[in-house]
Amino acid sequence: MLPLLLIVDDEKSTRDALRLALEDDYEVYAVADGKAARALMDSEPVDILLTDLRLGGESGMALIDYAQGLPQPPTCIMMTAYGSADTAAEARRHGAYYFLTKPLNLDEVELLLRRAAHTRSLEASNRELTTRLQPTGGLDRMLGDSPQMQPIFNRIRQVAPTTATVLIEGETGTGKELVARAIHSLSARSKGRFVAVNCAALSPQLMESELFGHEKGSFTGAVQRRIGRFEEADGGTIFLDEIGEIDIPTQVKLLRVLAERSIERVGSNSPIAVNVRVVAATNRNLAEMVKQGTFRLDLYQRLNVISLHLPPLRERAGDVVLMANAFVQELCRENNKSPKSLTRPALDLLRHFDWPGNVRQLRTAIEHGVVMSSSSEITPADLPEYLLGGGGSAPLHPHTVAQSHTRTDFGLDSTPCFNLQYIEQRTILRALEHTRGNKSAAAGLLGINRRTLQRKLAEAREVFSRYL
């Protein structure tokens, strides 16, 4: 994936010259003022910021200060026609990586940018390695640096060392079991067993036996004694997933277990003490179920000692890219694939999807991309088709683009044309329209490299004249 370079200069000739010289090696954005630059940095993880010192009524120093305060600050390079040793020293104090004096030497600019990109890549690799080597305290599988997740991580660390019962609420696929495992791993019970029970998968007839066990002959088919999940978890943690699915009779028995810390196997009257921490989870609104009479208030109060609410992925879109990149590495290993990376258009597609299935759905989509990609990059065409669909102005999908059979959309003529060259040209045009003329993004969307796209544009100059 190409580094994203943001050029900020109020002289159009300078912006255009730099874009033309650098767009083969960088994803280039060029803007005229600090306001546009800040808006772009707020929405895109910029790798390198190349800014002029004087931006109309604003100083480039202020823009560098703003960039340094971002969660992922770019490498900043200052350029000016009014250079001096004092100005260069001030730029470095503000966090500039280097100071360039105009008129620019393009060879010097290209060399400097390569060094900056290489240094940035090494720093990212070192951070990743350091993160992997550091103990993560049971949170190693939970990804997220969004503002919505940090309080949850802190609450997990605070709650885990205690013996308090925890209720985790959140939509399906938000990672409730990962939270439960993190609580267990950070607790004094970490050497004990973590026993997970999916309550939604058990019928009312089997629920009691599954949770508490049964004695031989206690019912038809009970040919031997069976230890229940609470006994299995003795000394550890039991995770009751989808707790809202259990019926009222089982709720009564579970309430007694929580109150007395003992269970009775089906077919026995002898209590068995169990030392178990209970962590429950639900995708339903238990408080509303209490009002409707389908969930016992006393059990709800017992379970809801400490509550954790996991936000859906659509409310923390900033974590999508972080998770997607981590899933790519993990799933390449699992599927015996060589290392791959997501193109920027693919990341944009992932970032703007609503993810009704949350983290679980994102991981499945990434696995689809890992398996279907035949190169070292995962493009939008490798991802599930539902990501590319939708009504109205749907994202581009080359296969659907090729279904149109007239040239009227090109503004050329209305003569029907079904040859391969026409289909290819129309697909490229749609890609350029979708990316607003960004050639690097269009090339990624089409699954080709940028030089191939440039060649095809030159070959069909009449069709693509407004993009040349």
C-alpha positions, -999 to +999 in steps of 0.1 A: +000+000+000+014+034-010+022+059+018-003+088+019+013+121+012-005+154+019+009+185+001-002+219+015+007+250-006-013+280-016+005+281-050-013+259-075+017+255-097+037+241-069+010+217-059+005+204-094+042+200-100+047+180-068+017+159-075+028+150-110+063+142-098+053+121-068+020+104-076+036+072-089+052+064-055+027+080-031-011+084-026-010+121-031-035+147-018-028+183-025-047+212-008-043+250-007-049+258+029-047+247+065-085+242+069-086+217+041-055+200+054-069+196+089-102+182+076-083+156+055-060+146+084-091+142+106-105+117+081-074+100+068-043+085+085-018+107+066+018+093+066+037+124+054+028+161+056+047+184+032+036+219+040+046+254+030+055+279+058+031+306+046-004+295+038-023+328+032-032+341+066-020+309+084+014+296+093+025+261+084+039+259+119+004+259+133-005+231+109+024+210+121+014+216+157-021+204+148-007+173+131+015+164+161-016+163+182-033+136+162-036+100+174-013+089+145+008+120+137+023+122+102+060+128+095+061+166+089+083+184+064+084+222+061+092+241+028+095+278+022+110+304+000+119+325+031+143+301+047+168+309+074+186+289+101+163+303+128+132+294+109+146+259+103+154+255+140+119+267+149+103+242+125+122+213+141+111+225+176+075+222+163+081+186+152+093+190+116+113+161+103+132+183+078+132+218+063+133+224+026+141+257+009+124+268-023+129+267-052+126+230-047+150+204-061+127+175-071+155+149-067+162+162-032+124+161-024+121+125-037+151+113-017+139+130+014+104+116+011+118+081+006+139+084+037+109+097+057+087+069+045+114+043+053+119+057+088+082+057+094+079+021+083+107+011+106+091+029+135+058+012+129+075-022+127+093-015+160+060-005+177+043-036+165+072-058+177+073-041+211+035-045+215+038-082+207+066-087+232+049-068+261+026-087+284-010-076+275-027-087+307-055-107+291-064-080+266-042-093+238-070-104+215-091-073+221-083-046+195-093-010+196-078+024+203-110+044+197-123+067+225-153+043+230-131+013+239-106+028+263-130+032+292-140-005+286-104-017+288-099+003+320-131-011+335-120-047+327-086-041+344-105-026+374-131-053+377-110-084+369-091-088+402-123-088+422-149-116+427-178-096+415-203-110+391-202-092+357-229-087+331-217-079+295-243-064+272-239-058+235-250-068+200-241-101+185-205-102+173-192-074+195-167-096+213-185-104+246-167-137+251-133-120+245-142-096+273-152-125+296-119-143+288-099-111+295-116-108+329-107-144+337-071-140+325-066-109+346-081-124+378-067-146+405-086-174+390-065-174+358-050-208+366-085-223+369-108-233+341-128-209+319-160-227+310-182-212+283-219-221+280-241-210+251-275-208+267-292-202+234-280-235+221-296-256+249-333-266+252-350-260+286-350-298+291-312-300+288-303-267+304-305-278+341-285-310+334-259-291+314-254-265+341-257-286+373-251-322+361-272-352+369-271-385+387-273-419+371-309-429+364-323-395+373-342-395+339-345-416+308-311-417+291-291-408+322-270-440+321-243-426+342-235-396+365-226-364+347-207-335+361-223-301+352-206-270+339-206-253+373-186-281+388-162-281+358-156-244+365-149-249+402-120-226+411-123-207+378-149-188+358-181-198+341-193-177+312-231-178+306-235-165+271-270-154+259-283-155+295-315-140+284-325-172+266-329-194+298-365-202+309-381-191+342-376-225+361-339-225+353-337-189+363-350-198+397-323-226+401-296-203+389-306-176+414-302-201+442-267-211+430-257-174+429-271-169+464-258-201+481-227-208+460-237-245+458-255-267+432-276-298+433-273-323+405-305-334+388-318-364+408-299-355+440-308-335+471-272-332+482-257-297+478-222-294+463-203-262+471-188-245+441-162-217+441-171-201+407-171-166+394-200-159+371-197-137+340-229-135+319-236-119+286-266-110+265-276-093+233-310-086+247-323-059+269-327-077+303-342-046+320-370-046+294-374-083+298-379-078+335-407-053+328-423-078+305-421-106+331-398-129+310-367-124+332-367-124+370-358-091+387-340-108+415-318-127+391-311-096+370-300-078+402-277-107+411-261-108+376-259-070+372-234-063+400-209-049+374-221-041+339-201-036+308-218-024+275-198-031+243-206-005+216-213-019+181-186-016+155-205+011+135-201+034+166-163+030+166-154+031+129-119+042+139-111+007+150-121-009+117-087-004+100-068-015+131-088-047+133-088-053+096-050-052+094-046-074+124-071-099+110-052-100+077-020-111+094-038-136+116-058-151+088-029-153+064-012-175+089-043-196+096-049-202+059-013-208+049-012-177+027+018-155+021+016-121+039-009-097+023-020-061+029-053-043+022-052-016-005-064+019+006-097+015-015-104-018+003-098-001+037-121+028+027-148+002+018-144-015+051-144+018+071-176+030+055-197-002+059-222-004+088-212-039+100-245-052+114-226-084+124-199-063+141-164-077+147-173-112+139-186-101+105-155-080+098-133-110+105-153-132+082-151-105+054-113-103+059-110-141+057-129-140+024-104-114+011-074-134+022-086-165+005-098-149-027-068-126-033-043-139-058-016-113-051+001-097-022-027-071-019-064-074-010-085-052-032-123-044-031-129-071-057-115-097-033-140-088-005-175-102-002-199-089-028-223-074-002-197-048+007-197-036-029-235-036-034-262-012-022-288+011-036-283+044-053-247+053-059-233+019-052-196+013-049-179+000-080-178-036-089-162-044-122-184-073-130-216-053-126-201-024-145-195-046-175-232-055-177-241-022-195-240-024-233-241+012-246-215+039-248-239+067-239-225+069-204-191+078-219-206+108-237-192+094-270-219+078-292-248+055-288-236+027-310-238-006-292-203-020-285-197-053-268-160-058-273-135-063-245-118-030-250-150-011-245-159-030-213-124-024-200-125+014-207-159+017-192-148-001-160-118+022-157-139+052-162-163+041-135-134+035-112-120+070-118-155+085-113-159+066-080-125+078-067-130+114-080-100+111-103-076+096-078-056+073-100-039+053-072-072+046-056-088+037-089-059+013-097-063-004-063-101-007-069-094-024-102-067-047-088-039-033-111-009-012-104-008+025-111+016+023-140-007-001-158-036+023-153-015+052-166-007+032-198-043+023-204-053+060-199-027+070-225-039+044-249-075+057-248-067+094-245-100+105-261-121+086-236-101+097-205-090+132-216-104+148-184-082+126-162-050+132-181 
